[in-house]
Amino acid sequence: MVVLKGMSAMIQNSKTQIQAVPWVNVALCQACDKCLARSICRSKALVQLDREEPPFVDGSRCYGCDLCIPACPFGAIGLNQ
């Protein structure tokens, strides 16, 4: 088993197991038109159905790279543990 430092994903036998899925704090989210966290998410796990509503994390798409967390300038994305 290999644990990748700085990431919440743990790789075991070529399969990814998510230890924690990021979440969006709607009180801090500004529902940006050009959400940096959404643009950096390679798995397209941050989904925004309406431009005036905050995005949410689709756990079935998220592979736990955690790049979205520091990408949000408002600190609206955290990590469920």
Backbone hydrogen bonds, N-H to C=O, Kabsch-Sander energy under -0.5 kcal/mol:
donor,donor_aa,acceptor,acceptor_aa,energy
2,V,11,I,-1.7
4,L,2,V,-0.6
4,L,9,A,-0.8
5,K,3,V,-0.6
7,M,4,L,-1.3
8,S,64,G,-1.7
9,A,64,G,-0.8
10,M,17,Q,-1.6
11,I,2,V,-1.5
12,Q,10,M,-0.5
12,Q,15,K,-2.3
15,K,12,Q,-1.6
17,Q,10,M,-2.0
18,I,16,T,-0.5
19,Q,8,S,-1.3
23,W,78,G,-1.9
25,N,23,W,-0.5
25,N,76,A,-3.9
26,V,24,V,-1.0
28,L,25,N,-1.2
29,C,25,N,-1.9
35,C,32,C,-0.7
35,C,33,D,-0.6
39,S,35,C,-2.0
40,I,36,L,-1.7
41,C,37,A,-1.1
42,R,40,I,-0.8
44,K,41,C,-0.9
47,V,45,A,-0.8
47,V,56,F,-3.1
53,E,50,D,-1.8
56,F,47,V,-2.6
58,D,45,A,-3.4
58,D,56,F,-0.6
59,G,57,V,-1.0
61,R,58,D,-1.8
62,C,58,D,-1.8
69,I,66,D,-0.7
71,A,67,L,-0.8
72,C,68,C,-1.2
72,C,69,I,-0.6
75,G,72,C,-1.2
78,G,23,W,-2.5
78,G,76,A,-0.6
80,N,21,V,-1.6
